[in-house]
Structure formats: structure tokens, C-alpha cells
Amino acid sequence: MTTGTNPDEGTDEPLDVYALRTAVLRPAGGWTALEVVASTGSTNADLLAEAGRGAPDRSVLIAEAQVRGRGRLDRTWTSRPGAAVTMSVLWRPEGVPADRLGWLPMLAGVALVDAISEVGPGVEAVLKWPNDLLVGPSRGKAAGILAEMTAVSGGGPGVVLGIGLNVATPAHELPWGATSLAAHGLGATRAEVVVALLGHLYLREAQWRDAGGDADACGLRSDYRSRCASLGSRVRVERPGGDQIVGTAEDVDPQGRLLVHPEDGERVAVAAGDIVHLRPADGP
């Protein structure tokens, strides 16, 4: 689909939309529609707008470059052409209770780890709760995930889930603490990553949807635990209200909340927040 990455420029050639459609749309795959655009502000914003106009379940939008991408906690995610995978998918999981939709970004994190294991088996990839992708021995952040609810009109409620994944981005273009797959030896092209990722996303979400969003029944919760490096680690939780919790991340409950045992109190279920992995010698 592409001729490979250019290590000098940290890019590969434009994605071939027709080859991608052949690989991932029905009947070969489970996706319904796929578009690739040269550049956009935010694939999530664009697909949310399309969802309001009735875009079908299991639609995919990919941008070669993104200039105003949004991450969790109002962070930004930008990418230049050919350096990253920036895409959003639309799901309309009828029959799944609303209180189980929070598993979708965590499901996407599991799919990311599994896709990287498929195309780059030598690349170490784990998750930081809830869905940050950490890569390599230093565990730099290589991807972020953002899920947003669609409007009720235009085909019914749904979720647009965006993924920004640094594939060939050179180290000097990345912020502190970030990394890319190429920096850790991944030789696969972006097209190969996209096909693998969409395959794992489709299978994971289909199993979860068939189970009515029950993360235990479809095996998602167990698989998430095995891929989440936060569990068993000493962490600092920075919650949206500004307060902090320092303790051991012990588990993820059936709702996807992180269960943290503070050093001076009873276990707390964390539904939202930023996690910092602490070394034993680190203070609060």
C-alpha cells in the first residue's frame, strides 16, 4: 500500500484509500465506510459532524495531517503529513447501556497494543490507565485516544473515537515524554498499521457489542488488565477537581474505573483523572 518509511524525513507515502477500503470494508472486513483526507483540524470534529448528518455505524475517517486535534483534558494532538496515524471511527452500538460506553476508549487501547504486537512483534507496548499507549523500555507515550458522544439526531446516538498514533515521527518533533513506533524499531508502514488496527478495533468492538457491553462476558476486562502497566504500580492520580491521590493501582472494576489504594486510607474508585507512574523513591 505504501513504499515504506523514510527514516531521514520521518514520513511515508500517502495512504491509498482504495487499497485500505479493499482491506477493511465489507466483505473483507467489518467496516462500512472509509475516507482519507489530506488535512483537517480534527478527525473527531469532522466525524461528529458527519454523524449528525446520518453517517453510518462503523464509519472511518483518516487524515494525512491534523492541525487542531483534541486529546483528553483539553490537550492538543497535531501531526504532519505521513508521520502518524490520525483517525476517528464512529460506532452506534444499539442495545448497549449508556453506562457501559466508557469501555470503548479502553477497548481501543487494547486493540492498539494488539495491533502493534501484530505488525511489530519486537516493539514493547503497554497501556497506562485509561488508554495511553506507552512504548519501549522508557515507556514514552506513543498514542492518545479520545471518545466523544454524538448528537442524538442524525441516525441515533453513537460514539466517535479518535486515535492519534506516532508512527514515523522523528524524536526532535515530539514533546518531552512522547515517542514513536519507528524510534523503537517498527519497520511497518502506516498503511500496515492502519489495517491491523482497524481489524483489531472491529473484532473487539463487535465482541463487546454482542455481549451487550459487558466487559467481563466478552473477555475485555481480563485482556485490559493483562496489558495495563498501571496495575500493581505506585501512582499519583491527578483528578479534574485538582485533588490528588497517591497509592497503589490495584485493579479495574466492571465499569472501567481504576481502583487505587491510598497510602493512608481505603481503596478509591477513580472514574477520571491523569495518572503518573511513580518509582518507589518518588515522593507525592
Summary of the structure (lengths in Angstrom):
residues: 284
radius of gyration: 18.3
end to end distance: 48.0
largest distance: 57.0
contacts: 968
relative contact order: 0.15
helix: 27%
strand: 33%
